[in-house]
Amino acid sequence: LKSNMASISASTTHKVGIKKKPASKIASSKISSKKSSASKSLQRRGSVAPKLKGSELNHPDTLSKFLSLDEAKQKDRTLNEFLPHCLGERATFHEGIAKPHTASTTQSRGAAAADIAILVKELGAVVVLKRFGVLAEIEKTLLPLGIGAVFGNGPGAGINPGGGMRKIASAVSLASMDSTGFTDDFPSNMSIGTSTIGTDSKRGKTTPSNAREGALLLLRALCELGMKSVEPYVVPMLAAALDECGSSSSSIREAAEDASVAIVSLANPLAASRLIVPVIFEALHSPEWRVKSAALDRLAQVAERAPQQVSRLLPKIIPTVTAQVWDTKPQVTKSANQTLLAVCQTNENPDVSPAIPAVVNAISKPSDTYKAVEELMATTFVATVDSSTLAILCPILSRGLKEKNAVRKRSCCVVIENMSRLVDSPNAVAPFGPLLVPELKKVVENVQFEDIRDVALSALQSLTRALGHSDVEDAMKSIMQAEADQAEAEQKRIEDALEDERRAEKEQRKKEEEERRQFKEAMEAQRLLEKLALEEEEKKKQQAMLKKEQQMKSTKSASGKCQGCGLKKCPKSCLFYSK
């Protein structure tokens, strides 16, 4: 028995093996679902949001009951019930005393916005938005300082000084505003207030976040109607929707993104060049990176909906979007690359279409420039080359001409020569002449290989003829004159800006001097008043002391009684008796 027993001491250790239960399939599926949901949450939100549904007026009986009211009661109920609910205010006893007061949520605000959209569909956009004053409340909520202050990227002092939007305000004029500045002539029955609780006060947003989210949900609900009569009232609000994409509140950002998507989807393609694209360009100058990313996404959406209009605007779009490729934020860079590819694919030239991905990749990666040039070398130009095609190719060709490798310069010269023979008009290639002609002339003069110089000279002559000039010297003179005129115009603009700044500083100085003078006068008057008050008080003190001294010297007190006997008429026994 002893031989079978193990010896146990203080240093003896034992390991107890615990059998691990195999993880159940349900638990593993839950973990995998959590991981997948987390990965989805890190991804970008989808561009299509579910359609908003009303809470009250989507029932036929309730809607018919509302439509049976006269116009005054309809307006009163719209402004005092549906619109406050949409902007985050709840009527305490509207639903009865038995039902408790509930806080406003995104779902309730969206339902109220859908109810107002139903009213617009039944009564008409002019009645609800204009006559009832609903649009005025939306503008007051989203644009308290007017459309000129949107994006906060203009000159001047203040949180949102505006500037850029003022230049395009004639094209983006709001339907219920008479000017770019906001007026207080709107019939408001609500008290949204200017509380800083839950607002983006650092961005100059003093309107409550619930109200701004409700206004954006209402814009989205109006766009989801698909009515052309709503378009003139909703499309000008694209600037406000893009500006709210930079909000610190995630719910407002989602509502702003959905509203901007809905606005672009509703807008007529013909409005792209005059209304939508200028607003997007201005949004790209915003200091908020989320606003830039949203604006680039909307530009890609415009390219999908209005490819012909965007193709005509490529000479302006490509330089603007290319500048965003080098943004410090990777989100903006990614959106810029995707948008650049989307807008370039609107080009209708069938010869260049296969090479567009390589060209766009070379714009964002200068090291891949020669790969794009090789793609273009393999292209046979047959179709007419217009300004949009030149806007895509010229930046890459200009960069290729600046490379050190002479063989690569020759490839660029060959592409330029083939392209220049099919240019439809001198006006199409005129904006790109200063970009290519000086570089081609440098190749002709500086490259040591005669074969490459001959190819460059041939390309330069073809480009000169495409520009509408007889020889190279004439083209260089024209380019130099155009550059001189541009420099002069830029100098004049700078001088005008400096003059305006000096004028503003002078006016500010005058204002400060006037304020100092008024302050000095007010302080002097205050000192005089204090001096008069002190003199009056000193005089009163002296009079009181004199009166006290007279009372001390007199035998009679203030009441007329003798200070010795206490009687008004002293008896003979009083020390102060006198006949």
C-alpha angles and dihedrals in degrees: 000000000000091000090055095051120087121231112244122197137164092271095052115114129194130198117213114205115218117197111230116224114234113251112258121244091239093056092047090049090051092051092048091048090051091051092048092048090048091051090048091050090055090053124084118276118257119260094229117074124192116265116265117247126207124238103207114010096048087080112086094222094052091046094050090048090053093047090052090065121094120256095260093055091044090054092045093051093045094052098037101038118019099031096048089049089050092050095048103268121121125203105235101216101016093109093044136275093271093061111072124234109265127202120249116261135184090255093052092047091050091050091051090049090052090051091054089048089054089053090051090052093049102037100028134254095266094054098047102031100037110019095040092041098235094135091051090057091049091052092046089053099045100029108033091154097039132258092288091070096055118121092010095235104124132100123276138058128296138067097282107016094162117198108155096059090052089065093058097033090106089065096036097043113155116244096236100036125087095203142006091271120080118246129203095223094106118120100243122181093171135083105217090156131193100266116156093212109116094000135120093248092164089061093047094257109142097162114101115263093236091057093049092047090049092050091051091048089051091052089051092048090051091050092050089062088071091214118151090211089067095052098082090055099042107038095064088058091068089097092057092047092051092046091054090055086080094058121130090230115085093208091055091047091053092047091048093049092049091047093050091049090050093048093052090046091053097043120102112250089236089064092063098088098043106030115017107035095047090053091049091050090053091048089057088066092058117118090226113091092205090059090052093049092048091047091052091050090051090050089055088050090051089051089056094047100038107025095159094053092045091048090058090050096051094106087063099032100052097057091045095049093041089060089060092055089077095050117135093235113081091211091060092045092052092048091047092053092049092046092047090055092046095051094044091053089062088074110112098207105117093199095060098038096088091052097047096093091052092046092050090048090052091052091058094036112041090189089069094056095109091051089059091047090052089053089052091046088060091052121100109211110219105139123073115274113229133183094273091056091048090050089058098044106034099069091054093045092048090051091048091054089057094057120109096231108094093203090059090049089055091053091053091049091053091051092048092051093049091046096047093057091064101044108133099213140358090243090062094057098033096091090053098046094089088051097055111021098065091046092049090049090053090053091050093050103036110033111098097210112090094207092057091045090053092051091048091049091050090050091048092052092048091049091047091054090048089054089055098249129129099223142002095262091054090051092049091050090050092048092047090048091049090049091048091050090048092049090048092050090048091048090050090049091051092048091049090049091049090047091051089048091049090048091050091048090050092050090047090050091051090048092050092048090050090049091049091049092050091046091050091050091048092050091047090051090048091052091050091050091049090048092051090048091051092048091049091049092048091050091051091050092052092049090050091050092049091050091049091050092050089051091050092051094044123081090216123076126223090273091054096251124131114260090218106048099012093233128119091228112042118225121226090261092062117101090225094050114136132171 
